[in-house]
Structures are given as structure tokens and as C-alpha cells.
């Protein structure tokens, strides 16, 4: 019986990892300094696992939960998506170095 109580939480973590990583509160005000340093963002939906819609901003290993309807956040997301799209569409393939056509002598 004690094995069941020990394995049940581990099973829940394996099946529902995001359920324990949901934003419980969101902020309406975000300092510009944080918005400038955002490395990436995630969209949290209120889909049963999480109860709030939020945007999770990742800044130097920290997470900030913000209001998805905030105009500053929307602008930042649009810029980041545009930046990602531009960098992907302008990626150039690197040339492989040409090997010189040297004849080898057989001894």
C-alpha cells in the first residue's frame, strides 16, 4: 500500500508535467527592461490543466507570467515571431569545402 502512495505522485508528474508548472497569477504591468531581455515565451491556455490564460516570459532562467491581452506583450510576441521567421527564411547553406583533385601515387 505504501508503494502505491509513493508511485502515484511520480505517475502524475510523468503524465501531467505542465499541470504543476502553470501560472497561478498574472501580472498586468511589465517593466520595459524585462520585455527587452525576453529570450523566449510560451503561451499557456486555460485548457483543463491550467486555469488561467497567460504568456510565460523566460528571462535569464526566470519565468514571468503576464496577461496575454497586454498590448506591450502582444507587440513583443509579434516582433519575436517576425524575427524568428526572418532568420529562418534567410538561412544560407554553408558550402562544403572543395577537395583538391590530387592524384595519389600507388607504390
Helices and strands as residue ranges (DSSP letters): H 2-15, G 17-20, H 32-36, E 40-44, E 54-59, E 62-66, H 71-89
